[in-house]
Amino acid sequence: MARYIGSVCKLCRREGEKLFLKGARCYTDKCAIERRPYPPGVHGQRRAKISDFGIQLREKQKLKRLYGIQEKPMRNLFKHAISMKGVTGENLLSLLERRFDNVVYRAGFAASRKEARQLVKHYHFLVNGKKANVPSMMLKIGDVIEVTEKSKTSSKLSGSLEANSIREVPAWLEVEKGNLKSTVRDLPKREDITSQIEERLVVELYSK
């Protein structure tokens, strides 16, 4: 599988906004997009006219980079979103939010989605009392995520909630900081997603 190994700050600069890919650094004045708010490369500051297709493509790329997934999984989620009742774009965002790695990040157990994915793969979490290590696992209402007993002694994990307290926990999640546990109370709604995403453009691109 293809994997991006370059500077993630370049991804934020390319999309023209913070994607919060480096955790706490993104909230400081050290953030690259604060110092250089233009695309990377020698032609980054050049004004270029962008087509309608280009606008749709950039929105799709931004969504993929925000959640850290590749093209094939994104297309599969889009097909799933189409088969669901309701608005396709909102369904797609709800599916992305319900991914195991994203829930770990949104609950405050990790500084970034990339870190959350790594923690999940290394069996640091239980889902409904059982070990799970699949970042793309789709969680549902009532599912309970908790840090394993062995991992609770890790200073990195135990201090994550305190370090990430600047982030607001979405209403569809309930977090027990003392027990390092989180419960999915409801399905994510469009108003729970604070990222500046125009999902309509992504749907238009994939519908062509």
C-alpha positions as CSV (number, residue, x, y, z in Angstrom):
1,M,0.0,0.0,0.0
2,A,1.2,3.5,-0.8
3,R,2.2,5.5,2.2
4,Y,3.2,9.2,2.4
5,I,6.5,9.5,4.3
6,G,7.2,13.2,3.6
7,S,6.6,16.2,5.8
8,V,3.0,16.4,6.9
9,C,3.2,20.1,7.2
10,K,3.5,20.3,3.5
11,L,0.1,18.7,3.2
12,C,-1.5,21.4,5.3
13,R,0.2,24.1,3.3
14,R,-0.9,22.4,0.0
15,E,-4.5,22.5,1.2
16,G,-4.3,26.0,2.5
17,E,-5.5,25.2,6.0
18,K,-4.6,23.4,9.2
19,L,-5.4,19.7,9.1
20,F,-3.9,19.1,12.6
21,L,-1.6,16.3,11.5
22,K,1.2,17.0,14.0
23,G,-0.9,17.2,17.2
24,A,0.0,19.9,19.8
25,R,2.4,21.7,17.4
26,C,-0.5,22.7,15.2
27,Y,-1.9,24.8,18.0
28,T,1.3,26.8,18.4
29,D,3.0,29.6,16.4
30,K,5.5,26.9,15.2
31,C,2.8,25.6,12.8
32,A,4.2,25.8,9.3
33,I,1.1,27.2,7.8
34,E,1.2,30.1,10.2
35,R,4.7,31.0,9.0
36,R,4.3,30.1,5.3
37,P,0.6,30.3,4.4
38,Y,1.1,29.3,0.7
39,P,1.6,26.0,-1.1
40,P,5.0,24.3,-0.9
41,G,7.4,24.4,-3.9
42,V,9.1,27.0,-6.0
43,H,5.8,28.1,-7.5
44,G,3.9,28.1,-4.3
45,Q,3.3,31.8,-4.2
46,R,2.2,32.0,-7.8
47,R,-1.5,32.8,-8.4
48,A,-3.0,30.1,-10.5
49,K,-6.6,29.8,-11.8
50,I,-8.2,26.6,-10.7
51,S,-11.0,24.7,-12.6
52,D,-14.2,23.3,-11.1
53,F,-12.6,19.8,-11.3
54,G,-9.5,21.1,-9.6
55,I,-11.6,22.5,-6.7
56,Q,-13.4,19.2,-6.3
57,L,-10.1,17.3,-6.4
58,R,-8.5,19.5,-3.8
59,E,-11.5,19.0,-1.4
60,K,-11.3,15.2,-1.9
61,Q,-7.5,15.3,-1.3
62,K,-8.0,17.4,1.8
63,L,-10.6,14.9,3.2
64,K,-8.3,11.9,2.6
65,R,-5.3,13.7,4.2
66,L,-7.4,14.8,7.2
67,Y,-8.4,11.3,8.0
68,G,-5.2,9.7,6.8
69,I,-6.6,7.1,4.3
70,Q,-5.8,6.1,0.8
71,E,-7.9,6.3,-2.4
72,K,-9.3,2.8,-2.4
73,P,-10.6,2.9,1.2
74,M,-12.2,6.3,0.5
75,R,-14.0,5.0,-2.6
76,N,-15.3,2.0,-0.7
77,L,-16.6,4.3,2.0
78,F,-18.3,6.4,-0.6
79,K,-20.0,3.4,-2.1
80,H,-21.2,2.5,1.4
81,A,-22.4,6.1,2.0
82,I,-24.5,5.9,-1.2
83,S,-26.2,2.7,-0.1
84,M,-27.3,4.4,3.2
85,K,-30.4,6.4,3.8
86,G,-29.9,10.2,4.0
87,V,-27.5,12.7,2.4
88,T,-24.6,10.9,0.8
89,G,-22.0,13.6,1.8
90,E,-23.1,13.5,5.5
91,N,-23.1,9.7,5.5
92,L,-19.5,9.7,4.2
93,L,-18.4,12.0,7.0
94,S,-20.2,10.0,9.6
95,L,-18.5,6.8,8.4
96,L,-15.1,8.5,8.5
97,E,-15.7,9.7,12.0
98,R,-16.7,6.2,13.2
99,R,-13.4,4.6,12.2
100,F,-11.6,3.1,15.2
101,D,-8.5,5.2,14.8
102,N,-10.5,8.4,14.5
103,V,-12.6,7.7,17.6
104,V,-9.3,7.1,19.6
105,Y,-8.1,10.5,18.3
106,R,-11.4,12.3,19.0
107,A,-11.6,10.9,22.5
108,G,-8.3,12.5,23.2
109,F,-6.2,9.3,23.6
110,A,-3.8,10.4,20.9
111,A,-2.3,13.7,19.7
112,S,-3.1,13.0,16.0
113,R,-4.9,10.4,13.9
114,K,-1.5,9.1,12.7
115,E,-0.5,8.4,16.4
116,A,-4.0,7.0,17.1
117,R,-3.5,4.5,14.2
118,Q,-0.2,3.4,15.5
119,L,-1.5,2.9,19.0
120,V,-4.4,0.8,17.6
121,K,-2.1,-1.4,15.6
122,H,0.0,-2.1,18.6
123,Y,-3.0,-3.4,20.6
124,H,-3.2,-0.6,23.2
125,F,-7.0,-0.6,23.2
126,L,-9.9,-2.9,23.8
127,V,-13.2,-2.7,22.1
128,N,-16.1,-4.1,24.2
129,G,-13.5,-5.9,26.3
130,K,-11.7,-7.6,23.4
131,K,-8.4,-6.6,21.9
132,A,-8.6,-5.0,18.5
133,N,-5.9,-3.6,16.1
134,V,-7.8,-2.7,12.9
135,P,-7.8,1.1,12.5
136,S,-10.5,1.0,9.9
137,M,-13.0,-0.9,12.1
138,M,-16.3,0.8,12.0
139,L,-17.7,1.4,15.5
140,K,-21.4,1.6,16.4
141,I,-23.6,3.0,19.1
142,G,-22.8,1.4,22.5
143,D,-19.3,0.3,21.6
144,V,-16.8,0.9,24.4
145,I,-13.1,1.7,23.9
146,E,-10.7,1.5,26.7
147,V,-7.0,1.4,27.2
148,T,-5.6,-2.0,28.1
149,E,-4.5,-2.6,31.7
150,K,-0.9,-3.0,30.7
151,S,-1.0,0.3,28.6
152,K,-2.5,2.3,31.4
153,T,0.9,2.4,33.1
154,S,2.4,4.1,30.0
155,S,3.2,7.7,30.9
156,K,2.5,8.7,27.3
157,L,-1.0,7.3,27.2
158,S,-1.9,8.3,30.7
159,G,-0.9,11.9,30.0
160,S,-2.6,12.1,26.6
161,L,-6.0,13.3,27.9
162,E,-4.4,16.1,29.9
163,A,-2.2,17.2,27.0
164,N,-5.1,17.1,24.5
165,S,-7.6,18.9,26.8
166,I,-7.4,21.9,24.4
167,R,-9.5,19.8,22.0
168,E,-13.3,19.5,22.5
169,V,-14.7,16.0,22.8
170,P,-17.6,15.7,20.3
171,A,-21.1,15.2,21.7
172,W,-21.5,11.7,20.3
173,L,-18.7,10.4,22.5
174,E,-18.5,10.0,26.3
175,V,-15.1,10.0,27.8
176,E,-14.2,8.7,31.3
177,K,-10.7,10.3,31.9
178,G,-10.1,8.5,35.1
179,N,-10.7,5.1,33.6
180,L,-9.2,5.9,30.1
181,K,-12.4,4.8,28.6
182,S,-14.7,6.1,25.9
183,T,-18.3,5.1,24.8
184,V,-20.0,5.8,21.5
185,R,-23.2,7.4,22.6
186,D,-24.7,8.4,19.2
187,L,-23.9,8.5,15.5
188,P,-21.8,11.5,14.4
189,K,-23.9,14.3,13.0
190,R,-22.8,17.0,10.5
191,E,-22.7,19.7,13.1
192,D,-20.3,17.6,15.2
193,I,-17.6,17.9,12.5
194,T,-15.8,21.1,12.9
195,S,-13.3,20.7,10.1
196,Q,-14.0,23.0,7.1
197,I,-15.1,20.3,4.6
198,E,-17.4,20.8,1.7
199,E,-18.5,17.2,1.3
200,R,-20.8,18.2,-1.6
201,L,-17.7,18.7,-3.8
202,V,-16.4,15.2,-2.9
203,V,-19.7,13.6,-3.8
204,E,-19.8,15.5,-7.1
205,L,-16.3,14.3,-8.0
206,Y,-16.9,10.6,-7.2
207,S,-20.3,10.7,-9.0
208,K,-18.8,11.6,-12.3
